[in-house]
C-alpha cells in the first residue's frame, strides 16, 4: 500500500480553454465558477500550491444580473494614494460603464490573495458583449 500523496509536475499540466456566457446569470455565480476553473479545482490533479487551472473567457458581462438591492446599494471603492481620495462607484454605474471591470473584481476576490492568485488572474479574459478574440484557441462552452 502506497501512502504518498500525488503531486502534479509542471510538465504534466494540461490547460484547456473554457467559455462562460454570463447572460441572465448572477454576477457572483459566474465569478465563482470562473475562479474554480482558473484554480483548477475541477481537475483530479488539483494541487493547492501550483497553478494547474485552465484559461477562462467570460462573455456578455454587460448582461449579467445583480440580485436583490445590490445594483443600488453595492459600492466599489479604490484609494488613489492621496489624503481624502477614496473614490466610490455604485454598482449601477459600474455595470453601465465598465461591466468587465466589475466581473474582474469579483473573480479576483475569489482567488488566493498572493502571487499564485495574480498568476491565475492572467488566464482570465473578460468581454462586455458576445464577441471575443480567442476563437483560435477553440474554447469549450462551460455549463453550470
C-alpha positions in Angstrom: 0.0 0.0 0.0 1.4 3.4 -1.1 0.7 6.2 1.4 2.2 9.0 -0.6 0.2 12.0 -1.9 0.5 12.5 -5.7 1.7 15.9 -6.7 1.5 17.0 -10.3 4.6 18.2 -12.1 4.8 21.3 -14.2 5.4 19.3 -17.4 2.2 17.2 -16.7 -0.2 20.2 -16.5 -2.7 20.3 -19.4 -4.6 23.5 -20.0 -7.9 23.9 -21.8 -9.9 27.0 -22.8 -13.4 27.4 -21.5 -16.0 30.0 -22.3 -18.7 31.1 -19.9 -21.8 33.1 -21.0 -22.8 35.5 -18.2 -26.1 36.5 -19.9 -29.0 36.5 -17.4 -26.9 34.8 -14.7 -25.9 36.4 -11.3 -22.5 38.0 -11.4 -21.3 36.2 -8.3 -22.3 32.8 -9.6 -20.4 33.4 -12.8 -17.4 34.7 -10.9 -17.2 31.7 -8.6 -17.4 29.3 -11.5 -14.6 31.1 -13.3 -12.5 31.2 -10.1 -13.0 27.4 -9.8 -11.8 26.8 -13.4 -8.8 29.2 -13.0 -7.7 27.5 -9.9 -8.1 24.0 -11.3 -10.4 22.7 -8.6 -12.5 20.8 -11.2 -9.5 18.6 -12.1 -8.4 15.4 -10.3 -4.8 16.7 -10.5 -5.6 19.8 -8.4 -2.5 20.9 -6.4 -3.1 23.8 -4.0 0.5 25.2 -4.2 0.6 25.2 -8.1 -1.3 26.9 -10.9 -3.0 23.9 -12.6 -6.1 25.8 -13.8 -7.4 26.4 -17.2 -8.0 29.6 -19.3 -11.4 31.2 -19.0 -13.3 33.6 -21.3 -16.3 35.3 -19.9 -18.7 36.9 -22.5 -21.8 39.1 -22.1 -20.7 40.7 -18.8 -23.0 43.6 -19.5 -26.0 41.3 -19.4 -25.0 39.7 -16.0 -27.5 40.5 -13.3 -27.1 41.6 -9.7 -29.8 40.2 -7.3 -31.6 42.0 -4.6 -30.8 45.6 -4.0 -27.1 45.3 -4.9 -27.5 47.4 -8.0 -28.3 50.5 -5.8 -26.5 49.6 -2.5 -23.2 48.0 -3.5 -20.3 50.3 -3.9 -16.9 49.7 -5.4 -14.1 51.7 -3.7 -10.5 52.4 -4.5 -7.9 54.6 -2.9 -5.8 56.8 -5.1 -3.0 57.2 -2.6 -3.7 60.9 -1.8 -5.2 62.0 1.5 -9.0 62.0 1.3 -9.2 60.5 -2.1 -11.2 57.4 -1.6 -13.2 57.0 -4.8 -16.6 55.4 -4.7 -18.6 54.0 -7.7 -22.0 52.5 -7.4 -22.7 49.0 -8.9 -25.3 50.5 -11.3 -22.7 52.9 -12.7 -20.0 50.2 -12.9 -22.3 47.8 -14.8 -23.3 50.6 -17.2 -19.8 51.9 -17.9 -17.3 49.0 -17.2 -19.1 45.7 -16.7 -15.8 43.9 -17.5 -14.1 45.5 -14.5 -17.0 44.5 -12.2 -16.5 40.9 -13.2 -12.7 41.1 -12.9 -13.0 42.4 -9.3 -15.5 39.7 -8.4 -13.2 36.9 -9.8 -10.1 38.4 -8.2 -11.7 38.4 -4.8 -12.4 34.6 -5.1 -8.8 33.7 -6.0 -5.9 33.4 -3.5 -4.5 36.8 -2.4 -0.9 36.1 -3.2 1.5 35.8 -6.2 -0.3 32.5 -7.2 -3.6 34.2 -7.4 -2.2 37.0 -9.5 -0.7 34.4 -11.9 -4.1 32.7 -12.2 -5.8 36.0 -13.0 -3.7 36.4 -16.1 -5.5 33.4 -17.6 -8.9 35.3 -17.5 -10.3 37.1 -20.5 -13.5 39.2 -19.9 -15.7 40.8 -22.6 -18.8 43.0 -22.3 -20.6 41.5 -25.3 -20.7 38.2 -27.2 -17.7 38.9 -29.5 -14.2 37.7 -28.3 -10.8 37.5 -29.8 -9.9 33.9 -28.7 -11.7 31.8 -31.4 -8.3 30.4 -32.5 -7.9 28.7 -29.1 -11.2 26.7 -29.8 -12.7 27.2 -26.3 -15.3 24.7 -25.0 -18.6 26.0 -23.5 -18.7 25.5 -19.8 -22.3 24.8 -18.5 -23.2 25.2 -14.8 
